[in-house]
Amino acid sequence: MNLPNLISLARLFSVPVAVWLILDGRLTAAFWLFVVAGLSDAVDGTIAKYLHAETALGKFLDPLADKALLVSVYIALGRIGEMDSWLVILVVSRDIMIVGGVIVTLLTVMRSYKVAPSFLSKANTAAQILLAAAVLARLGLGIDDLGAAQVLTYVVAATTLGSGAWYLVVWYRQMAGLEDAR
């Protein structure tokens, strides 16, 4: 266990706290926890890269913590009526599809499924973070986003659909190639 992995683990442990803060109406604290968690993602990646401290656990733990935080915050914001339910369903469904593809691959061919995130996938994650931060800033700090959340809602929807389709195509091609190799 190294420092980047401990930071990722702390981010993972922050997920239930963030959800509780949102559901309990403590939105200022939820905003700041979300900001700190986001910064911790940049910090753990930087430390791992520059100190050559990348590990197999970290390659699993970091994206797990990121997805758990984003999905949970979206669900909590949807639960309190501050995130459109159709968007929450879309975001959660995409992530379930990706995890499901990995599980199916592991169970059917006993081989790990590795795919590098595309530019669209990274843009999707960035848009999801910006939208959650904008909503939490409006709720917790009273900051008027001047309609940015509405625009980001459609950006998140478009990039979620696009990156989900991309992952599905890549997964299908890998599975078809594995089947042909048998």
HELIX and SHEET records of a PDB file:
HELIX    1   1 LEU A    3  LEU A   23  1                                  21    
HELIX    2   2 LEU A   27  TYR A   50  1                                  24    
HELIX    3   3 ALA A   56  ARG A   79  1                                  24    
HELIX    4   4 SER A   85  VAL A  109  1                                  25    
HELIX    5   5 PHE A  119  LEU A  141  1                                  23    
HELIX    6   6 ALA A  148  ALA A  181  1                                  34    
END                                                                             
